[in-house]
């Protein structure tokens, strides 16, 4: 994958500067190093930030690419000087040898035509056919030492130069006078000769197009679709074999992460890597992250890449987000696609010392293993399903074990501080707000960490327990916080109602108060892990319907919903539409066979018809539904937890949400869901003040 022109120029400048220091003699090098103010300046010569959001860096001393904020695969970087016909640069090792031969043979002096040879002869199609079929002519081998246009790379390959720009590389077994003559005759013309690879010195525009034509099409996979496929595979007759294959493939995490990287990032972006950012969102994963070693669909780094890309996509499609990002002026051409938000993953599960495939590290008095692994406790029935559920449920079980919960708190807090400090180091001009998004169990961890933060930090901060930055918004997504707090008999309250010297480590455990300005609880109606929070603030709030999250973009769901609200005549229109879609006919008798029944069925027409009637009924019920204006202390209880006056937000049910599919995929689909991305983006960018009145819909008997 090629870097952008901007990043390539940065890399070349750094490479030249660093190489200049390293190429001088030792004494001179020491003198130059003494001139550097600090070791950081030497590192700055060596490490170059790349990509649109500077999420990666290149070490020009090692020519390697690696992620900045999370652990991931390391890529070889090539400083392209000689390129193949596919636009990919020759390996650094071979390129150095080819360049050395180029300087020795001086092909730029050859002129327009290739050099003559005693053995060269006029060739025709028959000669090409003979060459490609490897029909050796009875001719002597070429003495490479005597040839002024050929070098031996000493690695099984020869290079023949044509001019200042073009050459070919081929196996050293292709060395007869006839074969060399065929190659010379056609010169730089890209004739199809077996094992002969055309190469060129320097990069040109035609190679740029060739690279992108040859890149594999690897679109970002939908998390929910892949997970659903994996779940259904478990119940197939081959599930046992496939589950074994999955476990075997789990050792290839590095290869899997490379596939994710190639799907998620565009290193050839025209951006100059200096995007203005006002909001940093740190995302904490939840249950089953250990599945990331087995299934790409659950890999959290990939999930955050999907969320970041979904936010960008929604931002581009809707002008209202651009007005929120730039309220005082229109975004210029430089920032037209900039939503001013950066999203980074906080991965913690791999740092917790418990794995279902490994035995617990505990020995008896004879130095023998005392405890088995979780997988060794499994019974044989539906083993693949047990493996999946074990991986998912395992983190919840760990959270109830005091030994591990303290470890989880320390690991997550330390990682939050590490990523934040690193981001500030790389972006010293950042003066914006920091937000946390927790998914599933990650939301419980986030909530509890913020609930443990004291109002004032006395003395030196412990980075394992205390956050080094204030949190503005906490987004709990697909969150079981509600049921966790109910089981522990704990209410939720704002810090506003606590004393200024409130110390959560010594306060009554019956109240949890997260230290953030706004608390959001976002859930999909089909998510079996998502629970409400507002009734824990005040049980009377249980009659409030959750606030509805609007559709982020005008897709088919929102368009059909609008159609359904046109009025009383909509049912008839939908009925006609369904008949039109199916060419519906009147039948005198019921179907006699299954095939006949299937032929008569009209899925799209049925959906439209049922939608028309259900939407009409919904519209009528809305008119009769009860509402209430929240006032006084009740409103204050909510506004001090969230400026909007609400905490619970329900995502819209799509027209084509089918309960079985939705139940399986809803819990992992938040990161790719446009409505989730749009809502979080809107709340982050919004500068609205605390509401003074709020009307809510109520559940009716």
N, C-alpha and C positions, 0 to 999 in steps of 0.2 A: 504494500500500500504506500503510495507516495505521500510525502508531506506537502503542505501548502507551500507556495512560493515564498511567503513571508517566513514560515518556520524554517524552510531550507536555507534561506539567506542567514537567519540567526544562527543556525547550526554551523554553517560554513565559516562565519566570522569567529565563532567560539573555537572551532576546530583549528583554524589558522593561528589564533592567539595562543591556544594551549600548546599546539605543536611547536610554535616558535620557542616557547620556554623549554620544552622537553628536548628539543633538538640541539640546544647549545651545550657546550662542555660543562662539566660538573661545577667548576668554580663560577662560571658566568651564571649558571642556573641558580646557584646559591645566592649570588648577588641579586638576581632578579627577584627571587623569592623573599629576600630581606626587604625589598622595596614594597612588598605587599603589606597593607595595614594589618591584616589578620588572615587566619586560615580560611575564614568565610569567603574572602576575596578569591583565594585559590580555588575553592569549591565552586564559586560563581563562574569561574572561567571554564570549569569542567562540566557543570550541570546546566542544562538548558531546558527551560519549560516550554512545552509544545501543546498543541491542540487548542481548540476554541476557548476552553475554560481552564487551560493550564492544569489539567488533571494528570498529565504525564510529564516525564522529564527524560532527557537523553544524556547519558554520560559519554561525552565525546572522547574521553580517554579509552573507554572500553567499547565504544560504539554499540551501546545497548539502550533500549527503551524500557521504562518501567512505570507503573502507576505511582502517584505521589501519596495519596491519602489512604490507600488500602493495599493489602497484599494481593499480588497477582502475578501472572506470567511475565517473564522478561523476554524481550524480542531483540534479535540481531538488527542493527541498523547498518545500512550500506551507504557509503559516500560514493554515489554513482559516478564513474568516469567512463567505463565501458559497459555498453548495454546490449542485451540480446534482442532479437527481433520481436519478442513479446513485451518489450519495454522494461523488463526487470533487469536491474544492474547485475553484472557479473560479481561473484563473490569477491570480497576484499582481497583475499589471497591471490586469486587468479588475476584480478584486475591489476595488482601491483606488478606481476610478472609480465602481463601483456603490455603494460605501459613501459616497463624497462626495455622490452624488445622493440617497442615503437621508437623509443629514443635512440636505440642502437641501429635499427634498420633505416630510420628516417624515410618512411614511406611518403611523407609530404613532398619529397623530391622526385617521386616517380612520374609525376605528370598525370595526364588524363587516362592513359592506357596502362595495362598491367605490364610488368617487365617480360621481356622475351626469354625463351628458353629453347635449347636445342631440341628438347623432346616435345615441345608444344606443337600442335597441329590443328588444322581446322576441324571442328567437331560438328556433329549433327545430332538429330534426334536419336539415331541409333546408338550413338556414343553415350547419350544420357541414359538410355534404357540399359545399356551394358553396365554403366556405372552403378545405377540404382539396383541392378540385379547382382552386383558384385562379381561380374564376369571378368576376372583378371586377364589383362593382356600380357602377352609374353614380352615384357619389357623390364629393363633393369630398375631397381629401386633408386629413388632419388637420393643423392648424397646431400643431406640437409646442411652440412657445413658449408657447401659450395653455393647454397641458395641465398640470394640477398633479400628475399622477401618472406622467408619462413623462419619461425623460431620453435624450439621444442620446450614446452612448459615443464617437462620432466615429471608429469603426473598422468601420462597416457594421452595427452592432447597436443596437437600442433596448431599454430596460428599462422595464417598467411595474410599479409597486408596487401591492400590494393592501392590505397591513396591515404591522404591525411585524415580521412574520416572512417573509411570502411575496411573491414577485414572479415575473415571467416575462421571458425574454430572447428576442428574435426579430430577424430581418433588418430593416434600415431600409426595405426595399422593401415590407414589409407595413405600409402607412401610410394606407390608405383608411379612411373613417369606418365602413364596414361591417366591415372586418377588425378594427379596434380595438374596435368595439362587440361583436363575438363574443368577443374575448378578455376584455373587461371583464365581460360577462354571466356567464361561467362562473367568473370570479374564480380563487381558488386551487385549485379543483377540477381534478384532473389529467386533463382531457379531452385526447384525442389530436388535437391541432391541428398540422398539418405546419409544421415549422420553428420551432415555439414550444417553448422549453425552460423548464420550471418550475425555479426556484431558490429557496433559502431562506437566511435569515440565521441562522447558528449551527448547531451539530451536535447531532443528536438520535439516540436509540437506534435508530430505524427505519432511519436512513441506515447505521448500522454493519452491520446485517444485509444491506442492499442492496449495500454494497461487496463483502462476501465472496461474495455470490451472483453478482456480476458479474466477480470476479477470474478470469482464465483458469486452467483446471486444468492445471498444468504440473509434473507429478511429476518427482522427481529421476531422470534416466535411468540405467540400469545401464551402467557403463563397458564391461563385457565384451560386452554385447548390441550396443551401438552400434558398437564396434570390429569385431565379427564381421560386422555388416551392411556396414560400409565395406570390409572385406577382400573379402567375396563380391562386392560391386559392381564391384570392379576387374576381375573376370573376365567381366563381362557385355559384350555387344556395344556397350553405350552407355558403357563405362568411360572411353573417351578423352574423350567429351564431358563426362561427369560429373566427370572429374578436372580438366578445364578450369574447370568451374563451381566446384569446390572451391577452386581457386587464386584465382579471382576473389572468392569469398566470404571468403578469408582476410584480405582488407583490412578486413573488417567485424568485427574482433576486439572492438571496444568493444560493438557490438550483441550479439555472442555472449556476452560476459561479463555483460551485463545480463540475458540470458536465464538464465544460470547463477545469478546472484544471486537472481532471482525464484524459482528452483526451490529454492534451498538454505536461505533464511532466512525466519524468521517475525518480522517487526518488531512484531507486535501481541502478542507474548508477555506474559504477566502478570508475568514475572520483573522484579525491581527492579534488574537490571543489577549486582548486587553478589554474584554467586555466589562462594563460598569455593573457592579453588583451591590445591591442595597440590602439583600436578605439572604441569610445563610440558613438552610434547612438541614439538620442532622437527623438521619433516619435510623431507627433501631429495629432490628428484625425480631421476630417472635418465635413461636413454636416450630419445631421441625426443621430448623436451619441446618441441622446435621444432614438433612436430605440433600443439601447443596453438593455434598460429595458424591451423590448418586444421580440426582436429577437436575439437569440444567434449568428446568422450569422453576425450581425453588431457589436457585442461586441468588443470593440477596444483592450482590453487586449488579447483576443483570437486572434484577427487579428495579433497582434505583435508576439504572440507565433507562429503563422503559418509562419510569415515572418522569424523569427529566425530559425525555423526548416527547412524551405525551403532553406535558406542560407547554413545551415549545410549539407543538402542533396546534393545540387549542388556542394559544396566544395569537398565532398567525391568522387563525380563522375567525377571530371575533374582535371587533374594534373596541368593545367595552373594556377589555383587558388592557389594551394599549392606552386608553384614556386614564385608567387607574395607575398604570406605570408612569405615565407622563401627564399629570393633571394640569400642568401649567403651560405646556407647549406640545406640539406634535413631535414625535420621535424623528430624528434626522435619518439620513440614509445609513449612517454608521450603526444606529441603534434600532433600526426598524424591526428587527427580529429579536430584540433583547428584552426579555421580561424582567430583568434585574434580579433574578432569583438563581441561587446556586444550591444544588441538592447533592449531599454526600452521604455515603453509607457508613454506618457504625456496626461493624461485625464483631461479635463477642463469643459466639458459641464454641468456636474452635479453640478458645483459650480456657475453656472450662474442662477440667480433667475428669471427664466421664464420657465413655463412648460405648455404644451397645455391642460393638464387636471386640472390645478389649476388656480383659479382666480387671477388676478393681485392684489397685496397687496396694495390697495388704498381705503380709506374710505371717505365717505362724512361727512358733519357736524353733522349728526345724528349717526355717527359711524356705518353706514351701508356700505356693499360692494358696491363700486361705479362702478366697471368694471367687465365684465364676463370673463370666460376663453375662450381660442381659440376654444375648442371643443363645447362650447355653441353657437358659431357663425356658426358652420357647418350646411349646409342644408342636407336634407335626401338623395338626389341622390348620388349613388355610395359612400356611407359613408366610407366604408372600404378603398377605393382608396383615398378619401380626407384625411383620417387619416394618411395614409402612406405619401402622398405628403406634408401634413401639417408638419409632423415630419421632413421631409427631407428639405423642403424649409424654415422652420422656422429659422434655424440658419443663412441663407443668409439674411433674413429680419432683424434679430437682428443685423447683421453686418453693416447694413445701418443706424441703430439708434444710434446716438452719446452716448446716455445714456448707451447702452449696449456694444458698441465697446470699450469704455474705460475700462469697466469692464472685457471684454474678454482679452484685452491686459495685464491688471494687473494680472489676474488669470493665464494666460498661462506663462507669464514671471516669476511670482513667482514660479509656478510649475516646470518650467525648472531649475531655480536656486536651488530649494529644492532638486530635484532628483539628480542634479549634485553634490551638496555639500554632500548629503548623500552617493553618490557613492564614492566620494573622501575620506570620513570618513571611509567607509568600505574597500576601496582599496587605502591606502595611497601611494602605490608604483606606481600607475597609472601615467604615464607621456606621454600619447598618445594624439591623436587628438579627438576633439569632433565634431560631425556632426549632422545636423538636417534634418529629413525627414518629410515633411508635405504632407498630403493627402487631396485632394479636398480643402474645405475651410480652412483646417489646413495649406495648403501651402500658402494661402493668408495671414493668420495670421502670419506664420513664416516669410514670405517675408517682411511684414510690420514691424514686430518687429525688424528684422535685419536692415531694412531701417531707423529705428528711433535711432539706436545706434550711439553715437558720437564717434569720433576718439580717444579722450582722456577723461578719467574720472577725473573730478576735484572734490575733496572732497569725502565725504562718498557716496558710491553707494546706490541707491535706488533699492532694490531687486524687487520692483513692476514694475519698468520701465527699468532697466538696467540689462543686462546679466552679470554674474560674471565670464564668461569664453569666450574665443574666439571661433568662429565657423569656421571650415575649409571648409566643403562642405555643401551646402544647396540643398537638393533634393526635388523638387516640383513634385509630382506625381498625375496625373489626375487633373491638376491644372487649375482653371479659372483665375489665376493672369492676363493673357493677356487681357481678356475681361474686368476685373475690372479696369485695368490701362487705357485701351482705353476709357472706359466710363468716367473716371476722367481726361482724356486728359493728361496722365502722361507718360513720356518716362522712359526707364530703362538705367542706365549708371553705370559704375564701379567707385569705390571710387578713383581709379587711376586718374580720371579726375577732382577730387574735390580738394579743398585746404586742407592743413594739419589741419587747424582749422575748418574744415567743421562741421557745426551743423545742422543736418537734421530737428531739431525742428523749425529753423528759416529760412532755405533755401527755395528757390522757390518750390512750390508744383508740378511744371511741370516735375520734375525729381525725380525718386526714385532710391536709390543706396544702395542695401543690403550689410551690412558689413560682408563679407565672402570671402574666396579665390576663390571658384568655385561655380557657379550657374548652376544647372541642371534642365531642364524641361522635364520630362519623361511622355509620354502619349501613350495610345493604340489608333490606328486609329479609333476604334469603340466607344471610350468613348465620349459621348456627352458633358461632362463637361470639357474635356481637350482642351486647346487652346495654340497656339504658343506664344513665347516671343520675338524671335529675330527681328521681324519687328518693335517692340517697341524700340529696340536699334537703328535701322536704317531702315526706310521703304524700302530701296533698298534690304534688306535681305529677303523680302517676296518672291523673286524669287528662294531662296535657298530651295531645298528640305530638310526636317529634316534629321539629321544623323540617319542611320538605326542601331538599336540595334541588334547584332547578336544573334542567338540561343545560349542559355547558355550551353545546353547539347545536345548530338546528339539523339534527339527523332525522331519520325516518320516524323514530319514536315521538319526537316533539312535533313533527309535522302532522302525523296521524292524530295525535292528541288535540291539536288545534282544529283539525277537520271535524273531530267528534264533538266539538263545543259550538258548532255553528248554529244549532237550534233544533227545533222539533222535526224538521224535514230531513235531518241527517240520516235517520235510520233507513228511509226510503232510498236515499242516494247511495248508501253503502250496500243496500240490498241489490240495487241495480248494478253497482260496481262489481259485486261478487259474482253476479250472473254473467257479467261481461267477461270477467277474468276466466271463467270456466267454460263459457259457451253452454251454460247450464240448460239442461233439457228437462221436460216433464215426463215422468215415467208412470205408466199405468199400473205396474205391479212392482212389488219389492224385489231386490236382487236375489237371484237363485243361487249364485255361487260367490265365493270369496273374491274371485277374479272380477266378476261383474260389479261387486260392491266397490272394489278398489278403483275400477274404471270410472265409477260415478262420483267418487269422492273429490272434493275441491278444497284443498287445504287453505289456499290463500283466500278464497271466497269465504270459507267458514270463519277465518280469523277476522276479516273485515266486517262480516255480518255480526259476529258476536261482539266485536269491539264497538260497533255502532250502538247496539242495545245496552251493553254494559256501561259505555261512556255516557249514554243518555241518562241511565239510572244514576250514575255517579254524579252527573251534573245536577240532577234533581235533589239528590241527597245532600250535596254541598249546600244548596240553598237552605235546607232545613237543619244543617248541622249547627251545633251550638258553639259559640265562641265566648271568650272571656278576656277582659282587659286586666292584666296583672298590675297591681298597685302596691304602694307602701313597702312594708318589710319583705313581702314575697318577691317583689321586683328587685329590691336591693340584694337579696340572697343570690339572685341569678346574675345581675349586672356586675357584681363584684367578682364573679367567676368568669364572666364573659360580657364584653361591652354590648353585644347584640341582644342580651337578655335571654338567650337560650344556650344550652349545652348540647342537647341531643339533636343530631341532624341525620335524617334518613335519606339515602340516595333514591332516585326515582326507579321504579320498576319499569323495565323496558317492555314494549309490546310483545317481544318474542322471548321474554324470560320464561323458560319452562322449568317447573319446580325441581325436577330431578337434576337437570343439568345445572341449574342455578345453585342448588344446595351444595353440589360438589365443587363448583368453581368460584362461588361468590367470595369465599374467604381469601383466595389468592389473587383475585382479579382487580383489587383496588389500584394497583400500580399502573395498570394499563387502561383503567377506566377514565374516560374523558370527563365525566361528571365529578369524580373525586379530584382529579387534577385541576379542573376549572374552579371548583369550590375552594380548595386550599389556596390556589393562586389568588383568587378574589379576596379572600379574608386576609392574606398576607399583605397585599397591595393596598387594601382599603385603609383610609385614614379617618373613618367615621368615628365620632365621639360616642361615649356611653349613652344608650337610649334612655329617654325619660318616660316612655310609655311603650307597652307591648301588648298586642292582642294575640291570643293563642286559640287554636281549635281544640275542642274537647272530645274525648271519647263519649259516645252515647250508649245507653243501655240497650 
